Amino acid sequence: MKETSTSCTVVGALIVTIMFAAAFTVPSGNDEEIGLSKVFTTFIVSDAISLFSSTTSITMFFGILTSRYSQDDFHKSLPIKMIIGLFTLFLSIATMMVVFSCGLYIILDGKSSIVIPSILLAGVPVASFIWMQFPLLKDLSISTFGWGIFNRKQKNLF
């Protein structure tokens, strides 16, 4: 849990840094028309969601790293922090890719021959994060909010 938290904290900190810079670096410079477009609005809203969700994930992972690690913490507190941290990190990665796609669309002025393949490739990091971290998130959720190890009905082997 400590190793996962440390790794995810680094990723979350990088996302916070990038999204903070992207909020003040508006694509297409001082173009007056861009401020009214739906793509630009999507860019700003997704940037804010990514910034706030990655900050939340960092806070949750710091909570895990600075925990006192008592026996009660392992029952509810730490798994809940890990679930919230992983979910918000996933949300920040997904919205970061939306920000990237919107920025690319704005800068390239909708040239579909470049924009569409780039947007499709932007889904690769999101899919790979889901593929790698979803089993951990599923197991944590089942063990924390499911029946647990003591209340399960036993399967008959015969």
C-alpha positions in Angstrom: 0.0 0.0 0.0 2.9 2.4 0.8 4.6 1.7 -2.6 1.4 2.2 -4.5 0.7 5.4 -2.6 4.2 6.7 -3.2 4.0 6.0 -7.0 0.5 7.5 -7.3 1.6 10.6 -5.3 4.3 11.2 -7.9 1.9 10.8 -10.8 -0.7 13.0 -9.1 1.9 15.7 -8.4 2.9 15.7 -12.1 -0.7 16.1 -13.2 -1.3 18.9 -10.7 1.7 20.8 -12.1 0.7 20.2 -15.8 -3.0 21.2 -15.2 -2.1 24.3 -13.2 0.2 25.4 -16.1 -2.5 24.5 -18.7 -5.1 26.7 -16.9 -3.0 29.8 -17.5 -1.6 28.8 -21.0 -4.6 29.3 -23.2 -4.4 27.6 -26.5 -4.5 29.9 -29.6 -3.2 33.0 -27.7 -5.4 36.0 -27.6 -8.0 35.0 -30.1 -11.3 36.6 -29.0 -13.6 34.1 -30.6 -12.1 31.1 -28.9 -13.4 32.1 -25.5 -17.0 31.5 -26.6 -16.5 28.1 -28.2 -17.8 24.8 -26.7 -14.4 23.2 -27.1 -12.7 25.9 -25.1 -15.3 25.6 -22.4 -14.7 21.9 -22.3 -11.0 22.6 -22.1 -11.3 24.8 -19.1 -13.9 22.7 -17.2 -11.8 19.5 -17.8 -8.7 21.3 -16.7 -10.3 22.3 -13.5 -11.7 18.8 -12.8 -8.3 17.3 -13.5 -6.6 19.8 -11.2 -9.0 19.3 -8.3 -9.2 15.5 -8.6 -5.4 15.1 -8.8 -5.1 17.3 -5.7 -7.6 15.1 -3.9 -5.8 12.0 -4.9 -2.5 13.4 -3.6 -4.2 14.3 -0.3 -5.6 10.7 0.0 -2.2 9.1 -0.8 -0.5 11.4 1.7 -3.1 10.3 4.2 -2.0 6.7 3.6 1.7 7.5 3.8 1.4 9.5 7.1 -1.0 7.1 8.8 -0.1 5.6 12.1 -0.8 2.1 10.7 -2.8 0.8 13.6 -4.8 -2.4 13.2 -8.1 -0.5 12.9 -6.7 1.6 10.1 -6.2 -1.5 7.9 -9.9 -2.4 8.3 -11.6 0.7 7.0 -9.6 3.9 6.9 -6.6 2.9 4.7 -8.7 1.0 2.1 -11.2 3.8 1.8 -8.4 6.3 1.3 -6.8 4.1 -1.3 -10.2 3.6 -3.1 -10.8 7.4 -3.2 -7.2 8.1 -4.2 -7.2 5.6 -7.1 -10.6 6.8 -8.3 -9.7 10.4 -8.3 -6.3 9.7 -9.9 -8.2 7.9 -12.7 -10.6 10.8 -13.1 -7.6 13.2 -13.3 -5.9 11.2 -15.9 -9.1 10.9 -18.0 -9.8 14.6 -17.8 -6.2 15.4 -18.5 -6.6 13.5 -21.8 -9.7 15.5 -22.6 -7.8 18.7 -22.0 -5.1 17.5 -24.3 -7.6 16.6 -27.0 -9.4 19.9 -26.7 -6.2 21.9 -26.8 -5.1 20.0 -29.9 -8.4 20.6 -31.6 -8.2 24.3 -30.9 -4.6 24.7 -32.0 -5.0 22.6 -35.2 -8.3 24.4 -36.0 -10.2 21.1 -36.4 -8.0 19.4 -39.0 -9.6 16.0 -38.7 -6.7 14.1 -40.3 -4.5 14.9 -37.4 -6.9 15.5 -34.6 -8.9 12.3 -34.7 -6.0 9.8 -34.5 -4.4 12.0 -31.8 -7.6 11.9 -29.7 -7.9 8.1 -30.2 -4.3 7.7 -29.0 -5.1 9.9 -26.0 -7.3 7.1 -24.7 -4.3 4.7 -24.5 -3.0 6.1 -21.1 -6.5 6.0 -19.6 -7.1 2.4 -20.8 -3.7 1.2 -19.5 -4.2 2.8 -16.1 -7.6 1.1 -15.9 -6.1 -2.2 -17.0 -3.3 -2.0 -14.4 -5.2 -0.6 -11.4 -8.7 -1.8 -11.8 -8.0 -5.3 -10.2 -6.6 -3.5 -7.1 -9.6 -1.1 -6.9 -12.0 -4.0 -7.3 -10.4 -6.1 -4.6 -10.2 -3.1 -2.2 -13.9 -2.3 -2.8 -15.0 -5.9 -2.3 -13.0 -6.4 0.8 -14.0 -3.0 2.3 -17.6 -2.7 1.4 -18.5 -6.4 0.5 -19.2 -9.3 2.8 -15.6 -9.4 4.1 -13.6 -12.5 4.9 -15.6 -13.5 8.0 -19.1 -13.2 6.7 -18.8 -15.0 3.3 -20.9 -18.1 2.6 -18.5 -21.0 2.1 -18.6 -22.7 -1.3 -18.8 -26.5 -1.2 -16.0 -28.2 -2.9 -18.0 -31.3 -3.7 
